[in-house]
Amino acid sequence: MILVDIYDMMSWWTFLIALQVILVSTYFLWTKKTKKYKDPLMTEERIEWNPIPLVPYEVECEEPPLMGKIDENVLNVGATSFLCLEKEEIILENAINCLHKYGVGSCGPRGFYGTIDVHLELEERLAKFLEVEETCVYSYGFSTIASAIPAYSKKGDIIFADEAVWFAIQKGIEASRSTVRYFKHNDASDLERMLSEAAQKKELNPKRRAFLVVEAIYFNTGEMCPLKQVVELARRFKLRIILDESLTIGVLGKHGRGITEHLKIPRDEIDLIVGSLEHSFATIGGFCAGTHFIVEHQRLSGLGYCFSASLPPMLTQAAITALDILEEKPDILKELDENSKKLNKALAELKHFTFRGNELSPVKHIYLKNADITDNSMKQSYLRKIANYCMEKGVAFAVAAYLRDAEIKCPEPSIRLASSRKLNDTNISMICNLLDEAYESVTSNLKLQSS
């Protein structure tokens, strides 16, 4: 009786569709053939495999840079050890004692099992030295600023940065995925124009975080930031300042506290100070300094802090000892300042080169004056030949290296020259005379080859 009722309720087309589904399903299941999987590695047949290259294009390198140890008799003005503390006996002795106590590495990131008492001591000492609430130490100078920027600035935020910032800052901005606006190098008027336009377009508003990223002394140019004007604009337009003091900590100021001490700008006007220990502290690594609230955020958000092994204990101890020397002998800063000024005056007398760099900056960039050489690759090759000639004569220079396809506003090829407190008048005179001599020698050899 139930079957009859169901049959009456079904229409003829419903029955036809159901029948088609049954027939198709039966046919599919009947004709399907089971295929056994054969592992190609289990057969004796040869496998054709063409690996994809890691780099999809050929990297052209005219001449590899000089690598390896430089002889002690060579005057090295390429290394950025401004205070020449790396050979101080007390630093070597304390570092070796720390090596015997803790071993070579820390074997882990700071947040896991990589924090040792010397790390805490260095952070406390740096905070006291810089007159800030707190600091955190990174194991690599490059990763410090590259991690600090994306720790605070995120997608949807906006960053205003100088177009001459060095590559680590550019990578940090890229990692943040924030909107970025680059203003002309050291041009406060251009920055003000861009901020005014952004305010009119409502790109600057209370719901969107805005940051201003500058260097105290720019690694790519050696020029000093007009920080007072930058701070005034940041406060007027309500921007947070991230200041890279890598080339000014242990260089500028009465006590070596950087550009803020040199220009007498209150430390609390800068939201985050970032610095490197690789130039004036005879070690490696970097640090971030500021209020407890700002610095503590990096301990969970700074990628280089969270996921990289911490600074080796012996190198941490080297930084502490270097800080002791700097606090005990602040006169070494005056020696560095005087040599930087003397070097500036001497470089201005070069016949075949122009140079760039503030008189107090320990980093100077030397450029070819020859207007006939316009191609960057030719300039780079020319400068390398000049550096090689000088190396043979007993002076080591560093030709600045850039990733031309990756960097924003890639600088012109140059020789980067670093001042130090142990330079004397004889050294400075020899450097300048040798540069002109090297240019004339390289030029004459190239003319002979072309003729």
Disulfide bonds with the S-S distance in Angstrom:
none
